[in-house]
Amino acid sequence: MPKVGVVLSGCGFYDGAEIQESVITMLALDRAGAEMILMAPNIDQLHVVNHLTGKESDGETRNVLVESARIARGNIRDLAEVDSGELEALIFPGGYGVAKNLCDYAMVGARCAVNPDVSRLALEMHRDGKPIGVICIAPAMLAGILGKQGEKVDLTIGYDEQTAEDINAMGAHHVNCPVREMVVDREKKVVSTPAYMEARRISEAAEGIEKLVAEVLAMIDR
């Protein structure tokens, strides 16, 4: 039973992890017989957004780990306590929490800085030759980790021109990709899919994510 880490970034796509992408990822892993280690950094969110109105809630604060525990049904760990030795693969679902909490891409674009523990774990996995899956906006964050290390990894967020330009500017290589498909960098062991960067229906996001999970798991044995 392979152990796969899933990194969450809160709860709700405006300010945390995209819930549908997260649950589809977890369901696909469970159906494949994988053991999941769900984790999130123990930090405050950038801000809190009312998901009914789409507007920021002034004066409200929430914790990324505590909010992520909602999706994980409480079975979650502080990312700072997890290292590559415990895992055989790592997956990042998307949502604005990736670009606001795990890094600051949403605010500064290609000049983004990544949370130290997120960067540490991703680099450990990569250096150990273990596969990484990135969904939705998460490829932009991974470009900020691997691209800036001189790793010209193939990544996709779909067709968004500005984000594609930023991924290239960070040293990675963006590949256009339809929502139901994925981009696989076999040499670097990185798999990406657009999900809700392009999806208009949950079934569209699910098809790409399910393919990504299957490919990530297949890479474990290669």
C-alpha positions as CSV (number, residue, x, y, z in Angstrom):
1,M,0.0,0.0,0.0
2,P,1.8,3.2,-1.2
3,K,1.9,6.1,1.2
4,V,0.9,9.4,-0.6
5,G,1.0,12.8,1.0
6,V,-1.8,15.3,0.2
7,V,-1.1,18.9,1.1
8,L,-4.1,21.0,1.8
9,S,-4.2,24.8,2.1
10,G,-7.4,25.5,4.0
11,C,-11.0,24.9,3.2
12,G,-12.8,26.6,0.3
13,F,-11.4,27.7,-3.0
14,Y,-11.4,31.5,-2.4
15,D,-9.0,31.3,0.5
16,G,-8.0,27.7,1.0
17,A,-8.0,24.3,-0.8
18,E,-10.5,23.7,-3.6
19,I,-12.8,21.2,-1.8
20,Q,-13.9,19.3,-4.8
21,E,-10.4,18.9,-6.1
22,S,-9.2,17.7,-2.7
23,V,-12.0,15.2,-2.3
24,I,-11.7,13.8,-5.8
25,T,-7.9,13.4,-5.2
26,M,-8.6,11.6,-1.9
27,L,-11.3,9.4,-3.4
28,A,-9.1,8.4,-6.3
29,L,-6.2,7.5,-4.0
30,D,-8.5,5.5,-1.7
31,R,-10.0,3.6,-4.6
32,A,-6.5,2.7,-5.7
33,G,-5.7,1.3,-2.3
34,A,-3.2,4.0,-1.3
35,E,-2.6,5.2,2.2
36,M,-3.0,8.9,2.5
37,I,-1.1,11.2,4.8
38,L,-3.1,14.5,4.8
39,M,-1.2,17.6,5.9
40,A,-1.2,21.4,6.0
41,P,1.0,24.1,7.4
42,N,0.1,25.4,10.9
43,I,-0.1,29.0,9.9
44,D,-2.8,31.7,9.6
45,Q,-4.6,32.2,6.3
46,L,-3.8,35.3,4.3
47,H,-7.4,36.4,4.8
48,V,-10.9,34.9,5.1
49,V,-13.4,35.1,2.2
50,N,-17.2,34.7,2.6
51,H,-17.9,32.0,0.0
52,L,-21.5,33.1,-0.4
53,T,-20.6,36.7,-1.4
54,G,-17.0,36.3,-2.6
55,K,-16.0,39.2,-0.4
56,E,-13.3,39.4,2.2
57,S,-14.5,39.1,5.8
58,D,-12.9,42.0,7.6
59,G,-11.3,41.2,11.0
60,E,-11.8,37.5,10.8
61,T,-8.8,35.1,11.0
62,R,-8.5,31.4,10.4
63,N,-5.7,28.8,10.7
64,V,-4.8,26.8,7.6
65,L,-4.3,23.5,9.5
66,V,-7.5,23.9,11.4
67,E,-9.5,24.7,8.3
68,S,-7.9,21.8,6.3
69,A,-9.0,19.5,9.1
70,R,-12.6,20.0,7.9
71,I,-11.8,18.3,4.6
72,A,-9.6,15.6,6.3
73,R,-12.3,14.8,8.9
74,G,-9.7,15.7,11.6
75,N,-7.2,13.1,10.4
76,I,-4.4,15.6,9.4
77,R,-0.9,16.4,10.4
78,D,1.2,19.6,10.6
79,L,3.2,19.6,7.4
80,A,6.3,20.7,9.4
81,E,6.4,17.2,11.0
82,V,6.4,15.3,7.7
83,D,9.4,14.4,5.7
84,S,10.1,12.5,2.4
85,G,11.1,9.4,4.3
86,E,7.4,8.8,5.2
87,L,6.1,9.2,1.7
88,E,6.3,7.6,-1.7
89,A,4.5,10.4,-3.6
90,L,3.1,13.8,-2.9
91,I,0.0,15.6,-4.4
92,F,-1.1,19.3,-4.1
93,P,-4.7,20.0,-4.9
94,G,-5.4,23.5,-6.0
95,G,-7.5,26.4,-4.8
96,Y,-6.5,30.0,-4.0
97,G,-5.1,28.8,-0.7
98,V,-2.2,27.4,-2.7
99,A,-1.4,30.9,-4.1
100,K,-2.2,32.8,-0.9
101,N,-1.2,30.5,2.0
102,L,1.3,28.0,0.7
103,C,3.0,30.8,-1.3
104,D,2.3,34.4,-2.3
105,Y,1.9,33.9,-6.0
106,A,-1.6,35.5,-5.9
107,M,0.0,38.7,-4.7
108,V,3.3,39.0,-6.5
109,G,3.2,36.5,-9.5
110,A,6.5,35.1,-10.7
111,R,8.4,36.8,-7.9
112,C,6.6,34.5,-5.4
113,A,8.1,33.0,-2.2
114,V,7.0,29.6,-1.0
115,N,6.3,28.6,2.6
116,P,9.6,27.1,3.9
117,D,8.0,23.8,5.0
118,V,6.1,23.4,1.7
119,S,9.3,24.1,-0.3
120,R,11.4,21.8,2.0
121,L,9.1,18.8,1.5
122,A,8.7,19.3,-2.2
123,L,12.5,19.5,-2.7
124,E,13.0,16.5,-0.5
125,M,10.6,14.4,-2.6
126,H,12.1,15.6,-5.8
127,R,15.7,14.9,-4.7
128,D,14.7,11.5,-3.6
129,G,13.2,10.7,-7.0
130,K,9.6,10.5,-5.8
131,P,6.7,11.6,-7.9
132,I,4.8,14.9,-7.3
133,G,1.3,15.7,-8.6
134,V,0.1,19.3,-8.9
135,I,-3.5,20.4,-9.6
136,C,-5.1,23.6,-10.8
137,I,-2.9,26.6,-9.7
138,A,-0.4,24.4,-7.8
139,P,1.9,24.0,-10.8
140,A,2.7,27.8,-10.5
141,M,3.9,27.1,-6.9
142,L,5.9,24.1,-8.0
143,A,7.6,26.3,-10.7
144,G,8.5,28.6,-7.9
145,I,10.2,25.7,-6.1
146,L,11.8,23.6,-8.8
147,G,12.1,26.1,-11.6
148,K,14.1,28.4,-9.4
149,Q,16.4,25.5,-8.6
150,G,17.3,25.2,-12.3
151,E,14.9,22.3,-12.9
152,K,13.1,23.0,-16.3
153,V,10.1,20.8,-15.5
154,D,7.1,20.5,-17.8
155,L,3.9,21.9,-16.1
156,T,0.4,22.9,-17.1
157,I,-2.4,25.1,-15.7
158,G,-4.4,24.8,-18.9
159,Y,-4.4,27.8,-21.2
160,D,-4.2,30.9,-19.0
161,E,-1.6,33.1,-20.8
162,Q,-0.4,35.2,-17.8
163,T,0.0,32.2,-15.5
164,A,1.8,30.3,-18.3
165,E,4.2,33.2,-18.8
166,D,4.9,33.3,-15.0
167,I,5.6,29.6,-14.9
168,N,8.1,30.0,-17.8
169,A,9.6,33.1,-16.1
170,M,10.2,31.0,-12.9
171,G,12.4,28.6,-14.9
172,A,9.8,25.8,-15.6
173,H,8.2,25.0,-19.0
174,H,4.5,25.5,-19.5
175,V,2.6,23.1,-21.8
176,N,-1.0,23.9,-22.9
177,C,-3.4,21.2,-21.9
178,P,-7.2,20.6,-22.0
179,V,-9.0,20.2,-18.7
180,R,-9.6,16.4,-19.0
181,E,-5.9,15.6,-19.7
182,M,-2.6,16.0,-17.9
183,V,1.0,16.8,-18.6
184,V,3.6,14.2,-17.5
185,D,7.3,15.0,-17.1
186,R,8.6,11.5,-16.8
187,E,12.2,12.5,-16.2
188,K,11.4,14.9,-13.4
189,K,8.5,12.6,-12.1
190,V,6.0,15.5,-12.1
191,V,2.4,15.3,-13.2
192,S,0.0,18.3,-13.6
193,T,-3.6,18.9,-14.7
194,P,-5.7,22.1,-15.0
195,A,-8.8,21.1,-13.0
196,Y,-10.7,24.2,-12.1
197,M,-8.2,26.5,-13.9
198,E,-10.3,25.3,-16.9
199,A,-13.1,23.1,-15.7
200,R,-16.7,24.2,-16.0
201,R,-18.2,21.0,-14.5
202,I,-17.0,18.8,-11.7
203,S,-16.8,15.8,-14.1
204,E,-14.3,17.7,-16.2
205,A,-12.1,18.4,-13.2
206,A,-12.5,14.8,-12.0
207,E,-11.3,13.2,-15.2
208,G,-8.0,15.0,-15.2
209,I,-7.4,14.5,-11.5
210,E,-8.2,10.8,-11.7
211,K,-5.7,10.5,-14.5
212,L,-3.1,12.4,-12.5
213,V,-3.5,10.2,-9.5
214,A,-3.2,7.0,-11.6
215,E,0.0,8.3,-13.2
216,V,1.5,9.4,-9.9
217,L,0.9,6.0,-8.4
218,A,2.3,4.3,-11.5
219,M,5.5,6.4,-11.2
220,I,6.2,5.0,-7.7
221,D,7.2,1.7,-9.2
222,R,9.3,3.1,-12.1
